[in-house]
């Protein structure tokens, strides 16, 4: 699937750019970073991963709102960011965003929750970098 498919399938649509929603998404991302760190410290690894993914999702969403795009799918958000910002965001962070999207789905809808301490530590570091890179783009 590519961006054109996402628009054709109406999981992405054009809207007027919205600075208020852009800023709101960044504030949510920042709060989720603090939440993820607290959950990690308390040993709630699966919940920490959910917060880390949510922070990356809202960071990405801030770019969509800046560009005048509304998403209706987490996957479409990833596709948009990958295609439009691959020259501005590191490939490692884009891969991390997608892997965390898949982890989120497995945690919420799957039957196994096998998240290691190291995985959460790395995810938090990636998410901090992702948020910083997005802020630099804004």
C-alpha positions as CSV (number, residue, x, y, z in Angstrom):
1,X,0.0,0.0,0.0
2,X,1.2,3.5,-0.7
3,X,-0.1,7.0,-0.1
4,X,-2.2,7.1,-3.2
5,X,-3.9,3.9,-2.0
6,X,-4.5,5.4,1.4
7,X,-6.3,8.4,-0.2
8,X,-8.2,6.2,-2.5
9,X,-9.3,4.0,0.4
10,X,-10.2,7.1,2.4
11,X,-7.9,6.3,5.3
12,X,-6.0,9.5,4.6
13,X,-7.8,12.7,3.5
14,X,-6.8,16.3,2.9
15,X,-7.9,18.9,5.4
16,X,-6.7,22.4,6.0
17,X,-3.4,22.5,7.9
18,X,-4.1,22.7,11.6
19,X,-1.5,24.2,13.9
20,X,-3.7,23.8,17.0
21,X,-3.9,20.0,16.4
22,X,-0.2,19.9,15.5
23,X,0.7,21.4,18.9
24,X,-1.9,19.3,20.7
25,X,-0.4,16.1,19.3
26,X,3.1,17.2,20.4
27,X,1.8,17.9,23.9
28,X,0.2,14.5,24.1
29,X,3.4,12.9,22.8
30,X,5.5,14.7,25.5
31,X,3.0,13.5,28.2
32,X,3.1,9.9,26.9
33,X,6.9,10.0,27.1
34,X,6.8,10.8,30.8
35,X,4.1,8.2,31.3
36,X,6.1,5.5,29.5
37,X,9.1,6.2,31.7
38,X,7.0,5.9,34.9
39,X,5.4,2.6,33.7
40,X,8.8,1.3,32.8
41,X,10.2,2.1,36.2
42,X,7.3,0.4,37.8
43,X,7.8,-2.8,35.7
44,X,4.7,-2.4,33.5
45,X,6.5,-3.2,30.3
46,X,3.5,-3.8,28.1
47,X,1.8,-0.6,29.2
48,X,5.1,1.2,28.7
49,X,5.2,0.0,25.1
50,X,1.7,1.2,24.5
51,X,2.6,4.6,25.8
52,X,5.8,4.7,23.7
53,X,3.8,3.8,20.6
54,X,1.2,6.4,21.4
55,X,3.9,9.0,21.7
56,X,5.4,8.1,18.3
57,X,1.9,8.0,16.8
58,X,1.0,11.5,18.1
59,X,4.4,12.8,17.0
60,X,3.8,11.5,13.5
61,X,0.2,12.8,13.6
62,X,1.6,16.3,14.3
63,X,3.3,16.2,10.9
64,X,0.1,15.1,9.2
65,X,-1.8,18.0,10.7
66,X,0.9,20.4,9.7
67,X,0.6,19.0,6.2
68,X,-3.2,19.2,6.2
69,X,-3.8,15.4,6.3
70,X,-6.3,13.6,8.5
71,X,-5.7,9.9,9.2
72,X,-8.2,7.1,9.8
73,X,-5.7,4.4,10.2
74,X,-2.5,3.8,12.2
75,X,-1.0,2.0,9.2
76,X,-1.9,4.9,6.9
77,X,-0.1,7.2,9.3
78,X,3.1,5.1,9.1
79,X,2.8,4.9,5.2
80,X,2.5,8.7,5.0
81,X,5.4,9.4,7.3
82,X,7.6,6.8,5.6
83,X,6.9,8.1,2.1
84,X,6.9,11.9,2.9
85,X,9.6,12.1,5.6
86,X,12.0,9.3,4.9
87,X,14.7,11.9,3.9
88,X,14.1,13.8,7.2
89,X,13.6,11.0,9.7
90,X,16.2,8.2,10.3
91,X,15.3,4.9,8.8
92,X,15.9,3.2,12.1
93,X,13.3,5.4,13.8
94,X,10.8,4.8,11.0
95,X,11.3,1.1,11.4
96,X,10.9,1.4,15.2
97,X,7.6,3.3,14.7
98,X,6.3,0.5,12.5
99,X,7.5,-2.3,14.8
100,X,5.9,-0.6,17.8
101,X,2.7,-0.3,15.8
102,X,2.8,-4.0,15.4
103,X,3.7,-4.6,19.0
104,X,0.7,-2.4,20.1
105,X,-1.6,-4.5,18.0
106,X,-0.3,-7.7,19.5
107,X,-0.5,-6.4,23.0
108,X,-4.1,-5.1,22.5
109,X,-5.5,-7.9,20.4
110,X,-3.1,-10.9,20.7
111,X,-2.7,-13.6,23.3
112,X,0.9,-13.1,24.3
113,X,2.6,-10.3,26.1
114,X,6.3,-11.1,26.1
115,X,8.0,-7.7,26.3
116,X,11.5,-7.6,27.7
117,X,13.0,-4.8,29.8
118,X,15.6,-4.2,27.1
119,X,13.0,-3.9,24.4
120,X,11.2,-1.2,26.4
121,X,14.5,0.7,27.2
122,X,15.3,0.7,23.5
123,X,11.8,1.8,22.5
124,X,11.9,4.7,24.9
125,X,15.2,5.9,23.5
126,X,13.9,5.6,20.0
127,X,10.7,7.4,20.9
128,X,12.6,10.3,22.5
129,X,14.7,10.6,19.3
130,X,11.6,10.4,17.1
131,X,9.9,13.1,19.0
132,X,13.0,15.3,18.9
133,X,13.3,14.8,15.1
134,X,9.7,15.6,14.6
135,X,9.9,18.8,16.7
136,X,12.9,19.8,14.6
137,X,10.8,19.4,11.4
138,X,7.9,21.4,12.8
